[in-house]
Every structure is written in C-alpha cells, then in structure tokens.
Amino acid sequence: MKKHDRSGSGTPVLISIQKGAELVGVHPRTLRRWIAEGRLTGYRLGSRAIRVDKGECFSLAQPFATAGDPR
C-alpha cells in the first residue's frame, strides 16, 4: 500500500473534503473552516469541487498531551 503523504515528485495527493475529514476524524465543515482560516490549502477543481492535500490534512491532526501523558 502507498504511503499517505505525497508522491516522490512533491505533487500533492488531492482528496475530497469528505475523505479528508474522515481520515483525521473531524466534520467536513471543520476542514472548510480550516481552509477559510488559511490553516489548510484548498484546491478548486472546476466550478464546485474542492480538494485538499492528504498529507496536509494529516499534518494538522497533531497529538496533544493529557494529564497522564508527560509529552
């Protein structure tokens, strides 16, 4: 199976907002908000379709420390 980030050429792997949201466990509206805030790059395909870079979605989903976890 192929790695989730990018191909060797540095070209983004574009996926739908729905798929990106499923991958990182957020609602599609959250990805749309991140695009509007400039936290995530959106790529418009045609007049309606918007795609996001799979690797960029994963980079926004960062783990955080909890009370029992000394990160």
N, C-alpha and C positions, 0 to 999 in steps of 0.2 A: 504494500500500500504506500502511496505517495505521502511525503511529509505535508503538514498543513500550511506551512508558511508560503514560500514563493518558489518559483522555478529558478534554475541556475542563472537565467538571464536577467533576473531582477525585475521581471514583469509581475505586476500584482495578479493574484488569483482572485478574480471577481466572483462574488456570490450574491444572492438576493438578500435583502434586508431580513426577510423571514428566516432564511437559513442561518445568517449571521447571528440573529437573536437566539435561535435555538442552540447554536454552538456555545455561546457564552452564558446562556441561561437568563436572558433578560427579555423584556417585551419588545416587539418591533418598534413601538413608539419611543422606547429608550434609545435605540440606535438612531432613529430620526432626530431625536433631540440632540444626541451627541454630534450628529452631522451639522445641525443648526448652530451648535455652540463652537464648532471648529475642532472638537476633540477627535473626530473621525472624518476621513475623507469619503465623500460620496461621489460616485461616477454615474452620470446620466447617460443612459443608452436610449436613444430615440426621444420621444416626447414625454414618456411616462416612466419607463423602467429606471430604477436607481439600484446600483450595485455598490458593494463595499469590498474592501480587500480583506480576505480571510485572515491573513497574518496580522493585520492592523486591529482586527476585532479581538484576536487573542491577546495582543499586547495591552489592550485596555482592561482586560479581565485579570487584575493583579490580586494575589493572595494578600491577606492582611492578618496581623497578629491578633489573637484573642487573649483573654485573661490567663488561660492556662498554657499559652504558647509563647515562649520567650523570643520571638523573632525580633 
